[in-house]
Amino acid sequence: MNQVFTLGAIVGILTSAIRLATPYLYAGIGEAFAQSSGVVNLGVDGIMLISAFSAFYVVLNTGNLWLGLLTAILVGLVMGLLMSLISVTLKAEQGISGIGLHMFGLGLSSLLFNVLVGTVKTITGFPSIKIPLLGDIPIVGEIFFNHSILVYGAFLLVPVAWWILDKTSWGLRIKSVGQNPAAADSLGVSVDRTRYISVCIGAMLAGVAGASLSISLLDLFQDNLTAGMGFIAVALVYFGGWKPLGIMGGALLFSTVNAFQLWMQVLGVNIPSDVAVMLPYLLTIAALAVTVNRARQPAALNKPFERGES
């Protein structure tokens, strides 16, 4: 166990934690936009899967990483429009709609992978970019300033999302629709349009989350690549109190524990692998049990809006 607490291992764990937080940040902050408008999208994991495959397949056949990322975003947009149609326009129960979207993404990504690729293949994904000067700082530079552009983008998204949601009129409209859609409607705010846009923003960011796995962090695709990451991202929204900074804190907590269990296996620490894999999920359950009751969720969350209702 002592080998886990050497300087090299600690640096490796923290570096991995920064990388592993990337998909949770994209998906979690995207889901925060959707939930702030009053829509719970439990289909995040399915969106991540089909987007991850789409990005991987485009890069596998063209070698163009940016085209793969754009494809993932467009796939996320289509899935977001589908979720919006079902939950906002048709006013179906959001939880069931989201689970259906997840199953659709899981099944379609598996089918396309087996038909179009057939076996696990690797690609050359986004390379690490060492930030000048900052990347040369001992230890700190290696941990924070030597990652791919998608990793940097995930952390830059935090202040951008905070500014949009808390400091812009558009963000205030999103929150007003999530808190009191009838009042927002009476002031001329289109509840359905606001929710459509918010859900689609969330779905596109989930698409980027999926692409970050297949063409940046892992450089491959396989069946059920996300292994439930999308559901963890949804949980992180509750953990973070619907605030980007809180979501980032939860993502880093989860990714650090995940990196720790991976390094324990790499270093051959005498602990059953099944127990190690369970650690991040047990932490998530414990964290949610402690924090979720103290968080104030949007009042209209998971409630379809009918004009004329108070």
GUKOL-371558 format. One line per 5 residues: their letters; for each residue x, y, z of N, C-alpha, C. Coordinates in steps of 0.2 Angstrom, whole numbers, padded with zeros to 4 digits, always signed. Example, Ala and Ser with C-alpha at 12.3 -4.5 7.8 and 13.67 -1.06 7.14 Angstrom:
2
AS> +0066/-0028/+0039/+0062/-0022/+0039/+0066/-0016/+0039; +0064/-0011/+0035/+0068/-0005/+0036/+0064/+0000/+0039
% end
This chain:
310
MNQVF> +0004/-0006/+0000/+0000/+0000/+0000/+0004/+0006/+0000; +0010/+0006/+0003/+0015/+0012/+0003/+0017/+0015/-0003; +0017/+0010/-0009/+0019/+0013/-0015/+0014/+0018/-0018; +0007/+0017/-0016/+0002/+0022/-0018/+0004/+0029/-0016; +0007/+0030/-0010/+0008/+0037/-0007/+0015/+0039/-0009
TLGAI> +0019/+0037/-0014/+0025/+0040/-0016/+0023/+0046/-0020; +0028/+0050/-0021/+0027/+0057/-0025/+0025/+0055/-0032; +0028/+0050/-0035/+0026/+0048/-0042/+0019/+0046/-0043; +0017/+0042/-0038/+0010/+0039/-0038/+0005/+0045/-0037; +0007/+0049/-0032/+0002/+0054/-0031/+0001/+0059/-0037
VGILT> +0007/+0061/-0040/+0006/+0065/-0046/+0002/+0061/-0052; +0004/+0055/-0052/+0000/+0051/-0057/-0008/+0051/-0056; -0009/+0050/-0050/-0016/+0050/-0048/-0020/+0056/-0049; -0017/+0062/-0047/-0020/+0068/-0048/-0020/+0070/-0056; -0015/+0068/-0059/-0015/+0070/-0067/-0021/+0066/-0070
SAIRL> -0022/+0059/-0068/-0027/+0055/-0071/-0034/+0058/-0068; -0034/+0061/-0062/-0040/+0063/-0060/-0043/+0069/-0064; -0038/+0074/-0066/-0040/+0079/-0070/-0043/+0077/-0077; -0039/+0072/-0080/-0042/+0069/-0086/-0048/+0066/-0086; -0049/+0062/-0081/-0055/+0058/-0080/-0061/+0062/-0078
ATPYL> -0060/+0068/-0076/-0066/+0073/-0074/-0069/+0075/-0080; -0065/+0075/-0086/-0068/+0078/-0092/-0075/+0077/-0094; -0076/+0070/-0095/-0083/+0068/-0098/-0088/+0070/-0093; -0087/+0070/-0086/-0092/+0072/-0081/-0093/+0079/-0081; -0088/+0083/-0083/-0089/+0090/-0083/-0094/+0092/-0089
YAGIG> -0092/+0090/-0095/-0096/+0091/-0101/-0103/+0089/-0100; -0104/+0083/-0098/-0111/+0080/-0097/-0115/+0083/-0091; -0111/+0084/-0086/-0114/+0087/-0080/-0117/+0094/-0081; -0112/+0098/-0083/-0114/+0105/-0084/-0119/+0106/-0090; -0119/+0102/-0095/-0124/+0102/-0100/-0131/+0100/-0097
EAFAQ> -0131/+0095/-0092/-0137/+0093/-0089/-0140/+0098/-0084; -0135/+0102/-0082/-0137/+0108/-0077/-0141/+0113/-0081; -0139/+0114/-0088/-0143/+0119/-0092/-0151/+0116/-0093; -0151/+0109/-0094/-0158/+0106/-0095/-0162/+0107/-0089; -0159/+0105/-0083/-0163/+0104/-0077/-0164/+0111/-0074
SSGVV> -0160/+0116/-0076/-0162/+0123/-0074/-0168/+0126/-0077; -0169/+0123/-0083/-0175/+0125/-0087/-0181/+0121/-0085; -0180/+0115/-0081/-0186/+0111/-0078/-0186/+0104/-0081; -0181/+0102/-0085/-0181/+0096/-0089/-0176/+0091/-0086; -0178/+0086/-0084/-0173/+0080/-0082/-0172/+0076/-0088
NLGVD> -0165/+0075/-0090/-0164/+0071/-0096/-0160/+0065/-0093; -0163/+0060/-0092/-0159/+0054/-0090/-0156/+0050/-0096; -0157/+0053/-0102/-0154/+0049/-0108/-0147/+0051/-0109; -0144/+0055/-0104/-0137/+0058/-0105/-0132/+0052/-0107; -0133/+0046/-0104/-0128/+0041/-0105/-0129/+0038/-0112
GIMLI> -0135/+0038/-0115/-0136/+0035/-0121/-0134/+0040/-0127; -0135/+0047/-0125/-0132/+0052/-0130/-0124/+0052/-0130; -0121/+0051/-0124/-0114/+0050/-0124/-0112/+0044/-0128; -0115/+0038/-0128/-0113/+0032/-0131/-0114/+0033/-0139; -0119/+0036/-0141/-0120/+0036/-0149/-0115/+0042/-0151
SAFSA> -0114/+0047/-0148/-0110/+0052/-0150/-0102/+0050/-0150; -0101/+0046/-0144/-0094/+0043/-0144/-0092/+0038/-0150; -0097/+0034/-0152/-0096/+0030/-0158/-0096/+0034/-0164; -0100/+0039/-0165/-0100/+0043/-0171/-0094/+0047/-0172; -0091/+0050/-0167/-0085/+0053/-0167/-0079/+0048/-0169
FYVVL> -0079/+0042/-0165/-0074/+0037/-0166/-0074/+0035/-0174; -0080/+0034/-0176/-0081/+0031/-0183/-0078/+0036/-0188; -0080/+0042/-0187/-0078/+0047/-0192/-0070/+0048/-0192; -0067/+0048/-0186/-0060/+0049/-0186/-0057/+0042/-0188; -0060/+0036/-0187/-0057/+0030/-0190/-0056/+0030/-0197
NTGNL> -0061/+0033/-0200/-0062/+0033/-0208/-0059/+0039/-0211; -0058/+0045/-0208/-0056/+0051/-0211/-0049/+0053/-0208; -0048/+0052/-0201/-0042/+0054/-0198/-0043/+0061/-0195; -0049/+0064/-0197/-0050/+0071/-0195/-0053/+0072/-0188; -0050/+0074/-0183/-0052/+0074/-0176/-0058/+0079/-0175
WLGLL> -0057/+0085/-0178/-0062/+0090/-0178/-0068/+0089/-0181; -0068/+0085/-0186/-0074/+0083/-0190/-0077/+0078/-0185; -0074/+0073/-0182/-0077/+0069/-0177/-0080/+0072/-0172; -0077/+0077/-0169/-0080/+0081/-0163/-0086/+0085/-0166; -0086/+0088/-0172/-0092/+0091/-0174/-0098/+0086/-0175
TAILV> -0096/+0080/-0178/-0101/+0075/-0179/-0104/+0073/-0172; -0100/+0072/-0167/-0103/+0071/-0160/-0108/+0076/-0158; -0106/+0082/-0159/-0110/+0088/-0157/-0117/+0088/-0161; -0117/+0086/-0167/-0123/+0086/-0171/-0127/+0080/-0169; -0124/+0075/-0168/-0128/+0069/-0165/-0131/+0071/-0159
GLVMG> -0127/+0074/-0154/-0130/+0076/-0148/-0136/+0081/-0149; -0136/+0085/-0154/-0141/+0090/-0155/-0147/+0086/-0158; -0147/+0081/-0162/-0152/+0077/-0164/-0156/+0074/-0158; -0151/+0071/-0154/-0154/+0067/-0148/-0158/+0072/-0143; -0155/+0078/-0143/-0158/+0083/-0139/-0165/+0085/-0141
LLMSL> -0165/+0086/-0148/-0172/+0088/-0151/-0177/+0082/-0150; -0174/+0076/-0150/-0179/+0070/-0149/-0182/+0070/-0142; -0177/+0072/-0137/-0179/+0072/-0130/-0184/+0078/-0129; -0183/+0083/-0132/-0187/+0089/-0132/-0194/+0088/-0135; -0194/+0085/-0140/-0200/+0083/-0143/-0205/+0079/-0139
ISVTL> -0202/+0074/-0136/-0205/+0069/-0132/-0207/+0072/-0125; -0203/+0076/-0122/-0204/+0078/-0115/-0207/+0085/-0115; -0205/+0089/-0120/-0208/+0096/-0120/-0214/+0097/-0124; -0214/+0095/-0130/-0220/+0095/-0134/-0225/+0090/-0133; -0223/+0084/-0132/-0228/+0079/-0131/-0230/+0078/-0124
KAEQG> -0225/+0081/-0119/-0226/+0081/-0112/-0227/+0074/-0109; -0223/+0070/-0112/-0222/+0063/-0109/-0218/+0064/-0102; -0219/+0058/-0098/-0215/+0058/-0092/-0208/+0058/-0093; -0204/+0063/-0090/-0197/+0064/-0092/-0193/+0059/-0090; -0194/+0056/-0084/-0189/+0050/-0082/-0190/+0044/-0087
ISGIG> -0196/+0042/-0089/-0197/+0037/-0093/-0194/+0039/-0100; -0195/+0045/-0102/-0192/+0047/-0109/-0185/+0046/-0109; -0182/+0049/-0104/-0174/+0049/-0103/-0172/+0041/-0103; -0175/+0037/-0099/-0173/+0030/-0099/-0173/+0027/-0106; -0179/+0029/-0110/-0180/+0026/-0117/-0174/+0029/-0121
LHMFG> -0172/+0035/-0120/-0167/+0038/-0125/-0160/+0035/-0123; -0159/+0033/-0117/-0153/+0029/-0115/-0153/+0023/-0118; -0158/+0019/-0118/-0158/+0012/-0121/-0158/+0013/-0128; -0161/+0018/-0131/-0160/+0019/-0139/-0152/+0020/-0140; -0149/+0024/-0137/-0142/+0026/-0138/-0138/+0020/-0137
LGLSS> -0139/+0016/-0131/-0135/+0010/-0130/-0136/+0005/-0135; -0142/+0004/-0137/-0143/-0002/-0142/-0141/+0000/-0149; -0142/+0007/-0151/-0140/+0009/-0158/-0132/+0009/-0158; -0129/+0012/-0153/-0121/+0012/-0153/-0118/+0005/-0154; -0121/+0000/-0150/-0119/-0007/-0150/-0120/-0010/-0157
LLFNV> -0126/-0009/-0160/-0127/-0011/-0167/-0123/-0008/-0172; -0122/-0002/-0172/-0118/+0001/-0177/-0110/-0001/-0176; -0108/-0002/-0170/-0101/-0004/-0169/-0100/-0011/-0171; -0105/-0015/-0170/-0104/-0022/-0172/-0104/-0023/-0180; -0109/-0019/-0183/-0110/-0019/-0190/-0104/-0016/-0194
LVGTV> -0102/-0010/-0192/-0098/-0006/-0195/-0090/-0007/-0194; -0089/-0009/-0187/-0082/-0009/-0185/-0081/-0017/-0184; -0085/-0020/-0179/-0084/-0027/-0178/-0079/-0029/-0172; -0074/-0025/-0171/-0069/-0027/-0166/-0066/-0020/-0164; -0063/-0021/-0158/-0060/-0015/-0155/-0054/-0013/-0159
KTITG> -0054/-0006/-0161/-0049/-0003/-0164/-0047/+0003/-0161; -0040/+0005/-0162/-0038/+0011/-0159/-0037/+0016/-0164; -0037/+0023/-0162/-0036/+0028/-0167/-0031/+0033/-0163; -0028/+0038/-0167/-0024/+0043/-0164/-0029/+0049/-0162; -0030/+0050/-0156/-0034/+0055/-0154/-0031/+0062/-0152
FPSIK> -0034/+0066/-0149/-0032/+0073/-0148/-0025/+0072/-0144; -0020/+0075/-0146/-0014/+0075/-0142/-0014/+0079/-0136; -0009/+0078/-0131/-0008/+0082/-0126/-0005/+0089/-0128; -0007/+0094/-0125/-0004/+0101/-0127/-0001/+0104/-0120; +0006/+0104/-0120/+0009/+0107/-0115/+0009/+0115/-0115
IPLLG> +0006/+0118/-0110/+0005/+0125/-0110/+0012/+0128/-0108; +0014/+0133/-0113/+0021/+0136/-0112/+0022/+0139/-0105; +0027/+0139/-0102/+0029/+0141/-0095/+0025/+0138/-0090; +0019/+0138/-0090/+0015/+0134/-0085/+0016/+0127/-0084; +0017/+0124/-0090/+0019/+0117/-0091/+0025/+0115/-0088
DIPIV> +0030/+0120/-0088/+0037/+0118/-0085/+0037/+0119/-0078; +0032/+0121/-0074/+0032/+0121/-0067/+0033/+0114/-0064; +0038/+0112/-0060/+0038/+0105/-0057/+0032/+0103/-0054; +0030/+0097/-0055/+0024/+0094/-0052/+0018/+0097/-0054; +0017/+0103/-0053/+0010/+0107/-0055/+0009/+0107/-0062
GEIFF> +0015/+0108/-0066/+0014/+0108/-0073/+0012/+0102/-0076; +0015/+0096/-0073/+0013/+0090/-0076/+0006/+0088/-0074; +0003/+0090/-0068/-0004/+0088/-0066/-0009/+0092/-0070; -0008/+0099/-0071/-0013/+0103/-0073/-0012/+0106/-0080; -0006/+0106/-0083/-0005/+0110/-0089/-0002/+0105/-0095
NHSIL> -0003/+0099/-0095/-0001/+0095/-0100/-0006/+0090/-0102; -0012/+0092/-0105/-0018/+0088/-0107/-0020/+0090/-0114; -0025/+0086/-0116/-0028/+0088/-0123/-0032/+0094/-0122; -0034/+0096/-0128/-0038/+0102/-0129/-0045/+0101/-0126; -0048/+0095/-0126/-0054/+0094/-0124/-0054/+0094/-0116
VYGAF> -0049/+0092/-0113/-0048/+0093/-0106/-0048/+0100/-0104; -0044/+0104/-0107/-0044/+0111/-0105/-0051/+0114/-0106; -0054/+0112/-0112/-0061/+0115/-0113/-0066/+0113/-0108; -0065/+0107/-0105/-0070/+0105/-0100/-0070/+0110/-0094; -0064/+0112/-0092/-0063/+0116/-0086/-0064/+0123/-0088
LLVPV> -0063/+0126/-0094/-0065/+0132/-0096/-0072/+0133/-0096; -0076/+0128/-0097/-0083/+0128/-0098/-0086/+0130/-0091; -0083/+0128/-0086/-0086/+0130/-0079/-0087/+0137/-0078; -0082/+0142/-0079/-0084/+0149/-0078/-0088/+0151/-0084; -0088/+0149/-0090/-0092/+0151/-0095/-0100/+0149/-0093
AWWIL> -0101/+0143/-0091/-0108/+0141/-0089/-0110/+0145/-0083; -0106/+0146/-0078/-0108/+0151/-0073/-0110/+0158/-0075; -0106/+0161/-0080/-0108/+0167/-0082/-0114/+0167/-0086; -0115/+0162/-0090/-0121/+0162/-0094/-0128/+0161/-0089; -0127/+0157/-0085/-0133/+0155/-0080/-0134/+0160/-0075
DKTSW> -0129/+0164/-0073/-0130/+0168/-0067/-0129/+0176/-0069; -0126/+0177/-0075/-0125/+0184/-0076/-0128/+0187/-0083; -0132/+0183/-0086/-0135/+0185/-0093/-0142/+0184/-0092; -0145/+0189/-0096/-0153/+0188/-0097/-0155/+0182/-0099; -0152/+0178/-0104/-0154/+0172/-0106/-0153/+0167/-0100
GLRIK> -0148/+0167/-0096/-0148/+0163/-0090/-0153/+0164/-0085; -0155/+0170/-0084/-0161/+0171/-0080/-0167/+0169/-0083; -0168/+0169/-0089/-0174/+0166/-0092/-0174/+0159/-0091; -0169/+0155/-0092/-0169/+0148/-0091/-0171/+0146/-0084; -0168/+0150/-0079/-0170/+0149/-0072/-0177/+0151/-0071
SVGQN> -0179/+0156/-0074/-0186/+0158/-0072/-0191/+0152/-0075; -0190/+0149/-0081/-0194/+0144/-0083/-0193/+0138/-0079; -0188/+0137/-0076/-0187/+0131/-0071/-0190/+0132/-0065; -0191/+0138/-0063/-0194/+0140/-0056/-0201/+0141/-0056; -0203/+0145/-0061/-0210/+0147/-0061/-0212/+0148/-0069
PAAAD> -0213/+0143/-0073/-0215/+0143/-0080/-0221/+0148/-0081; -0226/+0147/-0077/-0232/+0151/-0078/-0230/+0159/-0078; -0227/+0161/-0073/-0225/+0168/-0072/-0220/+0170/-0078; -0216/+0165/-0080/-0211/+0167/-0086/-0215/+0168/-0092; -0220/+0164/-0093/-0225/+0164/-0099/-0229/+0170/-0099
SLGVS> -0231/+0172/-0093/-0235/+0179/-0092/-0231/+0185/-0094; -0224/+0184/-0094/-0220/+0190/-0095/-0217/+0189/-0102; -0220/+0185/-0106/-0218/+0184/-0113/-0213/+0180/-0115; -0210/+0176/-0110/-0205/+0171/-0111/-0208/+0164/-0114; -0205/+0162/-0119/-0208/+0156/-0122/-0205/+0150/-0118
VDRTR> -0209/+0147/-0114/-0207/+0141/-0110/-0204/+0135/-0114; -0208/+0133/-0119/-0206/+0128/-0123/-0200/+0129/-0127; -0199/+0135/-0130/-0193/+0137/-0134/-0187/+0137/-0129; -0188/+0140/-0123/-0182/+0140/-0119/-0180/+0133/-0117; -0185/+0129/-0115/-0183/+0122/-0113/-0180/+0118/-0119
YISVC> -0183/+0119/-0125/-0180/+0116/-0131/-0172/+0117/-0132; -0171/+0124/-0131/-0164/+0126/-0132/-0159/+0123/-0126; -0162/+0124/-0120/-0158/+0121/-0114/-0157/+0114/-0115; -0162/+0110/-0117/-0161/+0103/-0117/-0156/+0101/-0123; -0156/+0105/-0128/-0152/+0104/-0134/-0144/+0106/-0132
IGAML> -0144/+0111/-0128/-0137/+0113/-0126/-0134/+0107/-0122; -0138/+0105/-0117/-0136/+0099/-0113/-0134/+0093/-0117; -0138/+0092/-0122/-0137/+0086/-0126/-0131/+0086/-0131; -0129/+0093/-0133/-0123/+0094/-0137/-0117/+0093/-0133; -0118/+0095/-0127/-0112/+0095/-0122/-0111/+0087/-0120
AGVAG> -0116/+0084/-0119/-0116/+0076/-0118/-0112/+0073/-0124; -0114/+0076/-0130/-0110/+0073/-0136/-0103/+0074/-0136; -0101/+0080/-0134/-0094/+0082/-0133/-0091/+0077/-0127; -0095/+0076/-0122/-0093/+0071/-0117/-0091/+0064/-0120; -0096/+0062/-0124/-0094/+0055/-0127/-0088/+0055/-0131
ASLSI> -0088/+0061/-0135/-0082/+0061/-0140/-0075/+0062/-0136; -0075/+0065/-0130/-0069/+0066/-0126/-0067/+0059/-0124; -0071/+0054/-0123/-0069/+0047/-0121/-0066/+0044/-0127; -0070/+0044/-0133/-0068/+0040/-0139/-0062/+0042/-0143; -0061/+0049/-0143/-0056/+0052/-0147/-0051/+0056/-0143
SLLDL> -0051/+0056/-0137/-0046/+0060/-0133/-0043/+0056/-0127; -0048/+0053/-0123/-0045/+0050/-0117/-0043/+0042/-0118; -0048/+0039/-0122/-0046/+0032/-0123/-0044/+0030/-0130; -0046/+0034/-0135/-0044/+0033/-0142/-0047/+0026/-0144; -0053/+0024/-0142/-0056/+0018/-0145/-0063/+0018/-0143
FQDNL> -0067/+0013/-0146/-0074/+0013/-0144/-0075/+0005/-0143; -0079/+0004/-0138/-0082/-0003/-0137/-0089/-0003/-0134; -0092/-0008/-0134/-0099/-0009/-0132/-0099/-0006/-0125; -0104/-0001/-0123/-0106/+0002/-0117/-0099/+0005/-0114; -0096/+0009/-0119/-0090/+0012/-0117/-0091/+0017/-0111
TAGMG> -0096/+0020/-0110/-0097/+0025/-0104/-0098/+0021/-0097; -0101/+0015/-0097/-0102/+0011/-0091/-0105/+0015/-0086; -0111/+0019/-0088/-0115/+0023/-0083/-0112/+0030/-0082; -0107/+0032/-0085/-0105/+0039/-0084/-0110/+0044/-0084; -0115/+0043/-0089/-0120/+0048/-0090/-0125/+0049/-0084
FIAVA> -0126/+0043/-0081/-0130/+0043/-0075/-0126/+0047/-0069; -0120/+0046/-0068/-0116/+0049/-0063/-0116/+0056/-0064; -0116/+0059/-0071/-0116/+0066/-0072/-0122/+0069/-0070; -0128/+0065/-0071/-0134/+0068/-0069/-0134/+0068/-0061; -0131/+0064/-0058/-0131/+0064/-0050/-0127/+0070/-0048
LVYFG> -0121/+0071/-0052/-0117/+0077/-0050/-0121/+0084/-0050; -0126/+0084/-0054/-0130/+0090/-0055/-0133/+0091/-0048; -0136/+0086/-0045/-0139/+0087/-0039/-0134/+0088/-0033; -0128/+0084/-0034/-0123/+0085/-0029/-0120/+0092/-0029; -0119/+0095/-0035/-0117/+0102/-0036/-0122/+0107/-0035
GWKPL> -0128/+0106/-0033/-0133/+0111/-0032/-0135/+0115/-0038; -0134/+0112/-0044/-0136/+0115/-0050/-0131/+0121/-0052; -0126/+0121/-0049/-0121/+0126/-0050/-0114/+0123/-0053; -0112/+0126/-0058/-0106/+0124/-0062/-0100/+0122/-0057; -0099/+0127/-0053/-0093/+0126/-0048/-0094/+0120/-0044
GIMGG> -0100/+0119/-0041/-0102/+0113/-0037/-0101/+0107/-0041; -0103/+0107/-0048/-0103/+0101/-0052/-0095/+0099/-0053; -0091/+0104/-0054/-0084/+0103/-0055/-0081/+0100/-0049; -0083/+0102/-0043/-0081/+0099/-0037/-0082/+0092/-0036; -0089/+0090/-0038/-0091/+0083/-0038/-0087/+0079/-0043
ALLFS> -0086/+0082/-0049/-0083/+0078/-0054/-0076/+0077/-0052; -0072/+0081/-0049/-0065/+0080/-0047/-0065/+0075/-0041; -0070/+0076/-0037/-0070/+0071/-0031/-0071/+0064/-0034; -0076/+0063/-0038/-0077/+0056/-0041/-0071/+0054/-0045; -0068/+0058/-0049/-0063/+0056/-0054/-0057/+0055/-0050
TVNAF> -0056/+0058/-0044/-0050/+0057/-0040/-0050/+0050/-0037; -0056/+0048/-0034/-0057/+0041/-0031/-0056/+0036/-0037; -0059/+0038/-0043/-0058/+0033/-0048/-0051/+0032/-0050; -0047/+0038/-0051/-0040/+0037/-0052/-0036/+0033/-0047; -0038/+0034/-0041/-0035/+0031/-0035/-0036/+0023/-0036
QLWMQ> -0042/+0021/-0037/-0043/+0014/-0038/-0040/+0011/-0044; -0039/+0015/-0049/-0036/+0012/-0055/-0028/+0011/-0054; -0025/+0016/-0050/-0018/+0016/-0049/-0017/+0010/-0044; -0022/+0009/-0039/-0021/+0003/-0034/-0020/-0003/-0038; -0024/-0004/-0044/-0024/-0010/-0048/-0017/-0010/-0052
VLGVN> -0015/-0004/-0054/-0009/-0004/-0058/-0003/-0006/-0054; -0003/-0003/-0048/+0003/-0004/-0043/+0003/-0011/-0039; -0003/-0015/-0041/-0003/-0021/-0038/-0005/-0022/-0031; -0008/-0016/-0028/-0010/-0016/-0021/-0015/-0022/-0020; -0014/-0025/-0014/-0018/-0032/-0013/-0025/-0030/-0010
IPSDV> -0029/-0028/-0015/-0036/-0027/-0014/-0041/-0030/-0020; -0046/-0033/-0018/-0050/-0036/-0024/-0052/-0031/-0029; -0051/-0032/-0035/-0053/-0028/-0041/-0060/-0025/-0041; -0064/-0030/-0039/-0071/-0028/-0039/-0073/-0023/-0033; -0069/-0024/-0028/-0070/-0019/-0022/-0068/-0012/-0025
AVMLP> -0062/-0012/-0028/-0059/-0006/-0030/-0063/-0002/-0035; -0066/-0006/-0040/-0071/-0003/-0045/-0077/+0000/-0042; -0079/-0003/-0036/-0085/-0001/-0033/-0084/+0006/-0029; -0078/+0008/-0027/-0077/+0014/-0023/-0080/+0020/-0026; -0079/+0022/-0032/-0081/+0028/-0034/-0089/+0029/-0034
YLLTI> -0092/+0023/-0035/-0100/+0023/-0035/-0102/+0023/-0028; -0099/+0020/-0024/-0101/+0020/-0017/-0100/+0027/-0014; -0095/+0031/-0016/-0094/+0038/-0014/-0099/+0042/-0017; -0101/+0041/-0023/-0107/+0045/-0026/-0113/+0044/-0022; -0115/+0038/-0020/-0121/+0037/-0016/-0121/+0040/-0010
AALAV> -0115/+0040/-0006/-0114/+0043/+0000/-0114/+0050/+0000; -0111/+0053/-0006/-0111/+0060/-0006/-0118/+0063/-0008; -0122/+0059/-0012/-0129/+0062/-0014/-0133/+0061/-0007; -0132/+0056/-0003/-0136/+0055/+0003/-0135/+0061/+0007; -0129/+0064/+0008/-0127/+0069/+0012/-0130/+0076/+0010
TVNRA> -0129/+0077/+0003/-0130/+0084/+0000/-0137/+0085/-0003; -0140/+0080/-0006/-0146/+0081/-0010/-0151/+0085/-0007; -0152/+0083/+0000/-0158/+0086/+0003/-0157/+0093/+0005; -0151/+0095/+0005/-0149/+0102/+0006/-0149/+0107/+0000; -0149/+0104/-0006/-0149/+0107/-0012/-0157/+0109/-0014
RQPAA> -0157/+0115/-0016/-0164/+0118/-0018/-0164/+0117/-0026; -0168/+0112/-0028/-0169/+0111/-0035/-0174/+0116/-0038; -0174/+0117/-0045/-0179/+0121/-0048/-0186/+0118/-0046; -0190/+0123/-0045/-0197/+0121/-0042/-0201/+0117/-0048; -0200/+0119/-0054/-0204/+0116/-0059/-0200/+0110/-0062
LNKPF> -0195/+0107/-0059/-0191/+0102/-0062/-0195/+0096/-0063; -0195/+0093/-0069/-0198/+0086/-0070/-0206/+0088/-0071; -0208/+0094/-0072/-0215/+0095/-0072/-0217/+0098/-0079; -0221/+0095/-0083/-0223/+0098/-0090/-0227/+0104/-0089; -0226/+0109/-0094/-0229/+0115/-0093/-0235/+0115/-0098
ERGES> -0241/+0117/-0095/-0247/+0118/-0099/-0249/+0125/-0098; -0250/+0128/-0104/-0252/+0135/-0103/-0259/+0136/-0100; -0259/+0141/-0095/-0266/+0142/-0092/-0266/+0139/-0085; -0261/+0134/-0084/-0260/+0131/-0077/-0256/+0136/-0073; -0258/+0136/-0066/-0254/+0141/-0062/-0248/+0136/-0058
% end
